[in-house]
Amino acid sequence: MTDLPSHASVPAHASIVVIGGGVMGCSTLYHLARDGVADAVLVERNQLTSGTTWHSAGQVRALRSSRNLTNLVKYSASLYAALGQETGQQTGWINKGSISIATSPERVTHVRRQEALAHLHGLRAEWIGPDEAAERWPLMRTDDVIGAVWSPDDGRVSPSDLCAALVKGAKARGARIFEETGVTAILTKDGRIRGVETTRGTIRCDAIALCTGLWSRAAAALAGAVAPVWPCEHFYLLTRPIEGISGNLPTLGDHNGQLYIRDDSGGLLVGCFEPGARAIPPEMIGQIKPFQLLAEDWDHFEPMMINALHRLPALATAEVKMLLNGPESFTPDGTFLLGETAETRGLFLGCGMNSVGVATGGGGGMALAHWICHGHPPADMGEAEPNRFPDCFNSVEALAARAPEELGRHYDIAYPGRQMTSARNLRRLPLQDKWEAERAHFGQFYGWERPLYFHKAAEPELTFGRPAWFGPVGSEVEQAHSGAALFDQSSFGKIEVEGRDAERFLNRVCANDMTRAPGRAIYTAMLNPRGGYESDVTVLRIRDDLYRIYTGSAAIRRDLGWLRRHMDGERVTLRDATEEFATIGLMGPEAARIATEVGAGNLNDLGYFRLGESEIAGAHLRAVRLSYVGEAGWEITCKAPNAGRIYDALYAAGARPAGLYAQTSMRIEKGYRAIGHELDSDVTPLEAGLEFAVAWDSDFIGREALERRRDEGVKSRIVTILLDDIDAVPLGNEPVYASDGASDGSGGRIVGRTTSAAFGYRVGRPVALAAIDAGLDEGAPVAIDIARQPFAGRVTLEPAFDPTGARMRKATGARP
Ligand SMILES: Cc1cc2nc3c(=O)[nH]c(=O)nc-3n(C[C@H](O)[C@H](O)[C@H](O)COP(=O)(O)OP(=O)(O)OC[C@H]3O[C@@H](n4cnc5c(N)ncnc54)[C@H](O)[C@@H]3O)c2cc1C
């Protein structure tokens, strides 16, 4: 596919350089050209597709966890179907659908939840019985199949033909491609991309799309950026033609057997996501040659072969063509990296494709090109946010441990509360010893281990029903509701903004009025120019020239990048103080007594959203009177090494720890919105019902867009849904139907989706927050589709618990 003679030199300047000629690079180049970038250049150090792309199985399965990621694959499918006609180069697109079989009751729930999700995301999906599954896949053994989900929109493509078509389409619009051209350095100045040095010379440029597949960690490091991506061995078996296969069949997913199976040139292709997968050793990564495969390993594949023989007895007599073992890259959470890095302006990642690079490539390249050209993605890409990992996840040890686990769990049943077991304990919270002593069950967040609940008796068995932690979490909620509970909030990001222009700067990047006296807390949003949430934060004004922003754990890197980018000559410094401080939430009706007992009774004088200083056990602290759980109390921040002393004093006075599950249940009951659930970069404070935190007369980023949206009126809004059946277990991300279609879900009208859900212990029933059509009013009957079963509930526009906030606002009473 060589594009140019070997002596050709690269241009001195190109507005955008794409590095890497796999499916991500080719698609990004095509879309840049289609978006009107006439001088885009792609550099590939070997030949196009010679990395992972050429040996991909080419499956295109549309359903993803979110609507926007699903839309990327839907877009891919329509592009792959159309490119042949546009370019004259066929892509090999075959739309034969897919079947996911269920061979255990829990797998039935999983696939039926996926069926419901497919409907939510506008895909066709239908439950079929074993007989119909057998009709669609005659070679399949079905005596243990309970049923299956049939997804007619899925398909497959020929990866090399696809790239050839993308490249043809790109070149026709003026893009240029240089093979045998490796990038050896990335040039930056003042935190911005300035160019690349290649083996054929330097190209000055304004932006780079880094589509370097499994080599992306090293490539990003050339620009001082972080791309936590690691390759693993990835297998599929190919047979020669066998009897019983004629024409093309749907792709068969037997996920309890960790398999996907399809026809291939009259034979079979049997691919797997095997437990016990293997990372590629660090020293090998640089040595992988173009079009290189890794060694066949039949011992390793044997358990998968046994599963495949069980499902397809005809395989026993098939002649094996090859056991293909190719490298593919994975990220620590199984989702790819897409977007601009926080560290380097103009450096855009499109990598770490977690074995869905061909399916996502079309839409992923489109989104990346859109982002580069327009400064933002076509729709929120929160799950793929490239800045969502802490540095500790970029280590060789962490990545080489986590990547194979991600591969091996690709087909896991998505039980709520599922935890990864590798690369744990990467960083410790200041109170981790205490939490271990209290037998906490931990979940990993931004590398930290946060207590989910306490007094774990045994490793919890996972289920879609009422979870093993239902009782312990209920006790913790009760502790916060009638006594006093301690919540660990130390992993919240703490970003200090200091300097004489701090107020002016924050008034521009925050939507609320930041001109408040020191000692005040301010709840605010950082909005993008479209009025959508970049971040949802609480800010303390500590001094005239010092603010401390409290943000979500996973938002630290992103928020720092956002703030840095929006400085406009103001004299301020930004500092990540997250690890310097610990934050403990002391919440509940006993909090006031406890504060007095430990010598911090002055905190009782604080008004709501006011900040004060005090001392507990001889340690200085700052406390702000507010509540994320709806009970009266403070969030107490102290120097991290002093947290243990303060905790001991509060514990001795009667406070007891409560975990994140209790906090989340209480948050949902209170209707508090959270980033990644109710809020994202497409949602404005108007849909979120948070206009009260907008200072309309202030000149903040996003105001004009917000004003326009206000004038037009919103189409959806966040509401609370209380379910009638107290045994229902909504998890979030379920379709919400108008009640007229609630009987079976199929004929009804989807009016929205749940964004967060939990059992509400204080209201005694399951409660969900949902983004639904703005037309549905107080009391509207709806049904939540949980694994294709409708559960009736009612819309309420107020929080489920203590709608007026009286409990948390009332005078604490410990002092007259
Ligand atoms: C066995 C197997 C089966 C798979 N099956 C499927 C499937 O069914 N469906 C699906 O969607 N996905 C599948 N995948 C995954 C899919 O193939 C990958 O996600 C996808 O090909 C990754 O594309 P990419 O462009 O990110 O990376 P690559 O194709 O690896 O391209 C990266 C390119 O960057 C170049 N490069 C790196 N560093 C530099 C540098 N410094 N300068 C210049 N160039 C550089 C490399 O040479 C390489 O060509 C499969 C993968 C494997 C291994």
The ligand as an ORCA input file, in Angstrom:
! r2SCAN-3c Opt
* xyz 0 1
  C      -7.176    -11.422     17.429
  C      -7.882    -10.117     17.381
  C      -9.217    -10.052     17.030
  C      -9.891     -8.848     17.013
  N     -11.199     -8.823     16.645
  C     -11.864     -7.632     16.643
  C     -13.219     -7.575     16.245
  O     -13.815     -8.587     15.907
  N     -13.837     -6.364     16.237
  C     -13.187     -5.220     16.626
  O     -13.796     -4.174     16.614
  N     -11.905     -5.269     16.994
  C     -11.232     -6.427     17.014
  N      -9.927     -6.470     17.383
  C      -9.305     -5.246     17.835
  C      -8.939     -4.325     16.684
  O      -8.248     -5.056     15.714
  C      -8.090     -3.199     17.219
  O      -8.782     -2.556     18.275
  C      -7.786     -2.170     16.167
  O      -7.273     -2.784     15.028
  C      -6.794     -1.164     16.702
  O      -6.542     -0.238     15.696
  P      -5.565      0.968     15.942
  O      -5.618      1.820     14.757
  O      -5.849      1.567     17.269
  O      -4.115      0.286     16.132
  P      -3.155     -0.396     15.067
  O      -3.878     -1.117     14.015
  O      -2.174     -1.208     15.839
  O      -2.420      0.813     14.388
  C      -1.436      1.574     15.071
  C      -0.379      1.971     14.065
  O       0.460      2.954     14.644
  C       1.742      2.786     14.090
  N       2.721      3.462     14.947
  C       2.998      3.209     16.245
  N       3.943      4.053     16.699
  C       4.265      4.860     15.659
  C       5.186      5.932     15.508
  N       5.966      6.337     16.522
  N       5.258      6.554     14.311
  C       4.463      6.173     13.279
  N       3.591      5.148     13.376
  C       3.484      4.503     14.547
  C       1.910      1.297     14.065
  O       2.920      0.891     13.180
  C       0.519      0.830     13.679
  O       0.406      0.598     12.297
  C      -9.212     -7.663     17.373
  C      -7.868     -7.707     17.724
  C      -7.203     -8.917     17.716
  C      -5.761     -8.959     18.099
*
